[in-house]
Amino acid sequence: MRVLVAEDDPLIALALIERLRMLEHEPLGPAGDGEEAVALAKETLPDLYLFDIELPYIDGLAAAARLADEGFRRPVVVITGVDDQGLVERSIASGVSAYLTKPIDARELDAAIKLAHLRQTEFEALEAEATKAQQALEDRKLIERAKGLLMSALQLSEQDAFRRLQKTARERNLRLVEVAHRIVEQQSLLEPKPKSPARS
């Protein structure tokens, strides 16, 4: 896994990089401050962020949040030198996947990286599920609208309008929602034409 390290203490940064190599990850960086971490993340596109919370310019949590907002969300492991409950809560609220307190040994780091990766995978699966459910709802609304147009234009019952949609989808080898979309797009063709005024 390609891991971007952001740590302003050069000795700690080197130790983290060594531990990552020992765990067979590919370390990137280190970035010495939050601004550099954001720039490096966009340039190198790592698989995971390993950020110190107390970075100069932008702290690690803010850097990770900015990257997420700009479309570069990745699993985040944050590290800190202070055991502060407020920081833990802020980390959780920021969507951080794992939290480590210095000094960090290889075993803790390995567990945190695995946990962060697992949580990110779960989050992405839930997000995909929510998107799919939203799309299904939108498709359903479109089908209902097309059905209503057919009922109104052709004086069909709800059941017959739905059968008409299904039949058209089968005959044209289209999905039901595609047929509905075409009907809604061309609804003006279904609307009754105004009668011409009678001539005397």
ABEGO torsion letter per residue (X at the ends): XBBBBBBABAAAAAAAAAAAAAAGBBBBOBBABAAAAAAAAAAAGBABBBBBABBBGBBAAAAAAAAAAAGABBBBBBBBABBBAAAAAAAAAAGBABBBBOBBBAAAAAAAAAAAAAAAAAAAAAAAAAAAAAAAAAAAAAAAAAAAAAAAAAGBBAAAAAAAAAAAAAAAGBBAAAAAAAAAAAAAAABBBBBBBBBX
